[in-house]
Structure formats: structure tokens, C-alpha cells
Amino acid sequence: MSSTDIILQQLLNGLTIGSYLAMIALGYTMVYGIIELINFAHGDVFTAGFLISLTLFEWFGAGGKTLTGFRLVWMFTLVLILTMLACGIINVIVDRIAYKPLRKAPRLAPLITAVAASFALENIYANWKGPSQIFYPDYFPRVDILHNWLHLNTTVLFTTQDALLIGLTIPMMLGLRLFIQRTKLGKAMRATAQNAAAASIMGIDVERVIMTTFFIGGALAGAAGMAFGNFLHTGRYLMGFDAGLFAFTAAVLGGIGNITGAVLGGFLIGFLKVFSDQWIGGQWTRAFIFTILILVLVFRPQGLVGEDEAEKA
Amino acid sequence: MTKQTKRQAPKNNARSELQKRVLFGLILIGLFVLPQFIRVFERATDLSILITLNVGLLFVVLALGLNIVVGFAGLLDLGYAAFFAIGAYTMGIFTWPNLGIQWSFWVVIWISAVVSAIFGMIIGAPTLRLRGDYLAIVTLAFGEIVPRIIRELWKITIKIPFTNIYIIKDFNLTNGPQGMNPVGRPNIFGFEVGSTAIGPAWFRITPPMQWYFLIIIVGALVLFATYRLEHSRLGRAWMAIREDETAADAMGVDPVRTKLLAFALGASLSGFAGSIYGAMIQAIFPELFSFLVSIFLIIIVIVSGMGNIWGVLTGGLLIAFFDRVLLAQVVPQYIPGGDVLQQWRWVMYAAGLIAVMILRPEGLFPSAARQAEFHAEEEIIPEENDTT
């Protein structure tokens, strides 16, 4: 593999990894924008997407074999919708149990329940699917696009499964943008993010907005979890921790509370992750991303595009 | 005014002072003979209680340290185990025979505390300027990353780029996943604590008992230190910051410096306890310092009642005993299906933590100030404050 090919390959990898990180980062940033809380359990909702979609494929009788033709279309769509629904509901339940009773409590209280909720979910997964690595079969067909479809003579590998990740996340993010900009509920979300008390005086049902936010965030994380499974084929009950840390770093990097920022941050972290995997060593990637988080907090806590949100005491 | 009442108290209650001393003496004697009873009990039941009790007691010491950070200063530190690991591994590095340093335990324990405090400052300085959420997630990540880095530090190679000159090649600092074994033991006047049993047959002091006494002494010192800290100028500053940072800042308390002090002090105590832990269990592995340790300590501090030293002490002992002895040993052995309970215990604890936070956020044994804070909304403010 020539060095240009390596760089091209890594850029493509960065793009695919960045797209699922961006999806998770959106959930962090949306919830933070509305209720100013880091939803620690968010990474674990991503894990739920992975595990639930895997279970659903088994229920529908996919049986570990690659799906083809019409079967692929209906089953894949159905599993995607159900997974997103389930993950959205899980996130809403987490909010209802762990955060809602503490809306007016001192800030320490919801943070503690957030950690506890995340920890509870992780251990439920560990008891459900076992603590070891879980294999996710090739349900989505894997075709090398550049060779087999475009007949390019290159060593760069870009498969349909990579394309799936990008093809799933980018429309969803655009859809989210349209939802927030164009719909009435989206407008209510923006209003609540600006000033919840004023929004409530204007007749906006703030609790409903919060519920919607948690639902959308959870659904996006669930879709990301499913796409991730079809792309990397392996996961574990703790996988949400890494994904959550990376996505949170992405959200902070982009300016927490800022939706565009979260997406940009997600892709940026995706590129940084593959850079670290390739040139520093995979075992150091976590520490590398963590260092970036610390550096961002030191030098630019408001993020690359954000306002001075983070410095509010 | 408070000083006066304190000075008057002993005169008025001379008898109760005597009672206190007698009670204190009884507790001391009780603590001294307790291991002998446990030994008899252990022989009868085939449980290993004293070794678990030692770990549990050390966790209570850790919880007292975490109480400074979470309880006094109101900072959520989710990576307390990282400093514990740093302390244990500092002890390991300076006493492991293969590295050839082998300094005395009593010297290294202070080095551990300092090293942990330095790491605490590195993590705390950038994050404590921001709101508390950031500290929580940064410490959470730090706690996950430190054991993994320790695991990788067994083949360190640093090369000057574009040359073949190595600064360090394949240097083994922590022995990676194999763990460090043995870690140096403390030496008291030529006697190695925890090496052999001493004493006559009717009052045999076995190695776990020696550790028990050492931990009890250290625990008492930590208890005394945190008690004094709570009522010091610094302790009041922490509580002022916790209750209202802006108001405290206006009164001349530097929030970042004060919080950093709490955080670093907590970290150094964790490192201190970590070195004892390392020396006690003799073989340290990166896996021993996972997030489970941090969350367990958080549970002790919060469920017992953050900010209240005696609450944390009592709650810590109860929870440690429940988890390490009842749930880990008694239940699976004597109750059919008890292993299911054991398997789901973390989910149970997490649910309990959420329940406590919602129903009784001040904990089971709250401090008065903490209780008032969490119930600020229900408080009825009297029209005229009777302060004289």
C-alpha cells in the first residue's frame, strides 16, 4: 500500500467513524442544550442500539446469514425503525426515572443519578448478553465498492457497510436539522434551549420538549449502534463507554449545546481517532482523545463554534 | 460565641466527659480483641472475614478521603480509583525487586501521596474552572484510562524520530497485565508487617491481623485529620463554595484554588491508601483499580450521607460488610439462588443510588448543613432570625 493510499484509506475510515460519533454527539449536545446536564447514560443507549438490533435480527430469523434482495430491504428497515424506537424509549425512561424528579435539585444530584443510570444499564447488558465480546454477523451485504462496482485499480478498501454508516447518518442529521429549523416542536426546542422559564411562560410545555429531546437523542444513538454493529461486527456491554467518551469529546470540541458543532466535532474526532490508531498505536487512542478533551477544556472550553456556554458557573 | 459554648461544655457535663472516655477506652479494647473473635468465628464457619474486613476498612478510609472531595467541597470525582491505582503502583515501582529501587515503605508512601496529588492537580486545574459536570466526566474518563495505561507500560520504547537512537528501549515499568509481585512491606523496627505470625499461641497475631492494626491506626489518623479539616478555615471555605460559589467568591474565598486543594488532597489520600493496599495484597494488577472501585466508593459516600464523617464511617462499615462478607461469601454459600443476587448486585446498587438521590438525597446519616441544602425549597424562612 502506497502512502497516498494509506492516507486516503484513513480519511475514509475517519469519515465512517466520525459519522457514528457525530450521531452520538448529537444526543449529548441536544440534552445539554435543553437541560444543561451531561447524560452519562447516552453512550449506553448506543450499546442498546447494538444489542437490540442484534436480538431483533435473530427474532426475525436472519440466523447470522447475510440478507439479500427484498428480505434485506424489509427486515433491515423494520429492525432499524424498531431499534430507534426502543432506544428512544429507553432514553426517555432514563430521563423519567433518573433526571425528572431532580430538575430543581442541586446540580450534584442529577449528575450522580446519571452515572448510576449508566452503570445500571451497563450491568443489565452484562447480565443479558454476558460480559465477553459479542459477534455481530454480516447482515448487511459487504461489497467492495471501489473494486467491484467502480473497477478502480487501488488498494483502498471502501465497502457497502462503510457506505451504510455514512448513508444512514448523514440523511438523519439533515433530517434533524430540518426538524429543528422548520417544525413547531423544533422551534419549541430552540426556545427552551435559550430560556426554559421564558419558554414555559409562552405556553411551551417544557417537559414535552425535554421528552422529545431525549427520544430523538436516544433514537439517533440507537441507529448509530445498529450501523456500528453492521460495520465493525463486534461489541461488548461496555462499548458505550468509549463511544460515549469520544462523542462527548466531540460535543465539547464543537461547543456543547451546538448541533452543527457536534457534527463537525464528531467528524474531527473520527479523523483524530484513525490518525491515532494508525500512527500512535490503537492502545493509546483513548488516552490521546482524552488528552484532546483536556486541552480543549483548558484552551477553548466554549468549543470551536460554540458560545460561552461552558463558562457559566 | 461558638467558642464559649465549647469551653463551657466540659464543666457542665463532667460526668458525660468521663463516660465518653470510658466508652472510647472500651472501643479501643474492642478493636484490639476483635480479630481474635473473628479468628474463632472463621474457623467455625469456613468464611474468610478478616482479610475481607481489611479491604473493607481500607475502602472506608478511601471513602473518608472521597468525602472531602464530594462531601465537603461538593465536587463529583468519579475517578477516585485512578489515584488509588497511582498510589499502589508508585509503591510497586519503588519497591519491586525487579526494578532494583527497593526503597522503604515508609518513604514511598509519602511519594505516592505526592505523585497522586500531582496527577490530581493536572486533572483538576483545567476542569475545576468549569462547571461541575466537566469534572465528573473528566474524572470518569481518567479513571478508565489510568489502569489501561498502566497495563501498557511494560514495554516502553521511546525513539528519536527519523533516527535509530533509542532513549528507552523495551523498558518494563509496571509489568503490564502480569502485575507487580511482590510489593514491599512496611518494616517496623526490623519486623516486616504481614510476613509471619507473632505472639504466643493463645494470642496469635496473624499477618492479616497485623494489617488490620495498621489500617485501624491509619484510619484513625485519617479520621482525625478529616475531622480537623472540616472545622478548619479551609473546611469552612469548602462548604461555603459548595453551598454558593458566587457568594463565597464575593466573600474572598478563591473558588478554583479552594476546590483544587480539596481535589488534590483527596487524590493524595487515595494514593496513600493505595500504597497500603499494594503492600497488603502483595500482587497488584491493573484490573484491581477499575471503575467498580470508584462507583463503590461513591455509593458509600452518598448513601451514608456526604459531608458527615461519622455517617460515612458508619455507612462505609455497613456497606463494606454487606458487600464483601454477606453478599460475597455468606449469601452464595448458605442461601440457594444467592449467586443470582450476587450477579445483579451492581444493578441493585445503582438502583439504590438513584433511589437515595431522589428520596433522601442527604443520605442515611446526613450532616445538618447538607440536609438543609437539599431541602432548600421546603424550608420555611422565619420572619425574624434569632441570632443573639
Contacts between the chains, C-beta under 8 A, distances in Angstrom:
chain1	res1	chain2	res2	distance
A	36	B	133	7.9
A	37	B	133	7.2
A	38	B	133	4.6
A	38	B	136	7.0
A	38	B	137	5.7
A	40	B	136	7.8
A	40	B	137	7.3
A	40	B	140	7.5
A	97	B	354	6.7
A	98	B	354	5.5
A	101	B	358	4.7
A	102	B	357	6.8
A	102	B	358	6.6
A	104	B	377	6.5
A	105	B	361	6.5
A	105	B	374	6.9
A	106	B	74	7.9
A	106	B	361	7.9
A	106	B	373	6.4
A	106	B	374	6.6
A	107	B	131	7.5
A	107	B	132	5.7
A	107	B	133	7.5
A	108	B	70	7.9
A	108	B	74	5.9
A	108	B	76	6.0
A	108	B	132	6.7
A	109	B	357	5.3
A	109	B	361	5.4
A	109	B	374	7.5
A	111	B	76	5.3
A	111	B	132	6.7
A	111	B	133	6.2
A	111	B	136	5.2
A	112	B	76	6.7
A	112	B	298	7.2
A	112	B	302	6.1
A	112	B	353	6.7
A	112	B	357	5.4
A	113	B	353	7.2
A	113	B	354	4.9
A	113	B	357	4.9
A	113	B	358	7.3
A	115	B	76	7.9
A	115	B	78	6.1
A	115	B	136	7.2
A	115	B	140	7.3
A	115	B	295	7.2
A	115	B	298	7.3
A	116	B	350	4.4
A	116	B	351	7.7
A	116	B	353	4.1
A	116	B	354	4.8
A	116	B	357	7.3
A	117	B	350	7.2
A	117	B	354	6.7
A	119	B	291	8.0
A	119	B	295	5.7
A	119	B	346	6.7
A	119	B	350	4.5
A	120	B	346	7.7
A	120	B	347	5.3
A	120	B	350	3.6
A	120	B	351	6.1
A	120	B	354	7.5
A	123	B	344	7.6
A	123	B	346	4.2
A	123	B	347	4.6
A	123	B	350	6.9
A	124	B	347	5.7
A	127	B	343	6.2
A	127	B	344	6.4
A	127	B	347	7.2
A	241	B	144	6.5
A	245	B	137	7.9
A	245	B	141	5.2
A	245	B	144	7.6
A	248	B	137	6.0
A	283	B	148	7.3
A	283	B	152	5.2
A	284	B	152	7.4
A	286	B	141	8.0
A	286	B	144	7.4
A	286	B	145	5.5
A	286	B	148	6.5
A	287	B	145	5.3
A	287	B	148	7.5
A	287	B	149	5.9
A	290	B	141	5.2
A	290	B	142	7.2
A	290	B	145	5.4
A	293	B	138	6.8
A	293	B	141	7.0
A	294	B	123	7.5
A	294	B	126	5.7
A	294	B	127	7.6
A	294	B	138	6.8
A	297	B	126	4.9
A	297	B	127	5.8
A	297	B	130	6.3
A	297	B	134	6.2
A	297	B	138	7.1
A	298	B	126	4.1
A	301	B	129	7.7
A	301	B	130	5.5
A	301	B	134	7.8
A	310	B	130	5.6
A	310	B	131	7.3
A	310	B	134	7.4
A	311	B	129	8.0
A	311	B	130	6.8
A	312	B	131	6.6
A	313	B	131	6.3
A	313	B	245	5.9
A	313	B	246	6.7
